[in-house]
C-alpha cells in the first residue's frame, strides 16, 4: 500500500529523533500532502539565521524527494465525510491533520504519523512507526 508521510514524522526526522531512511521501505511508494508541505514551509519562515538555512535545505530536500498530493474534490469529499462523522460523535481532530488524513483516504494510502489525531479519523489506514 502506498504511504502518505505526515508532518510529525518529517519534523522528528529533521530534529534527529527519528530516522526517515529507516522507515522508508524500497517496495513502497511514498508521498506527502500539500498541507504537509505548507506546514513544513511555515517552519522555514518562522526560523531565523542558520536554523532557517538548515531547515530550508531539509524542507527543499523533502519537497524534491516526495510528490506533494493536492487538495482536490475527492479529498474534499473524504474530508466532508470524515469531519461529519467526527462532529456527530463530538470528536475533535486538528483540521490540518484531517486534511492530511482525507488526502490519504482519497488517494487509497495509509498514513505514517506520530500524531494521535490520525487514530480518530474514520476510514483511515495507518502505518506503525517502529
Secondary structure, 3 states (H helix, E strand, C coil): CCEEECHHHHHHHHHCCCCHHHHCCCCCCEEEEHHHHHHHHHHHHHCCHHHHHHHHHHHHHHHHHCEEECCCHHHHHHHHHHHHHHHHHCCCCCHHHHHHHHHHHHHCCEEECCCHHHHHCCCCEEECCC
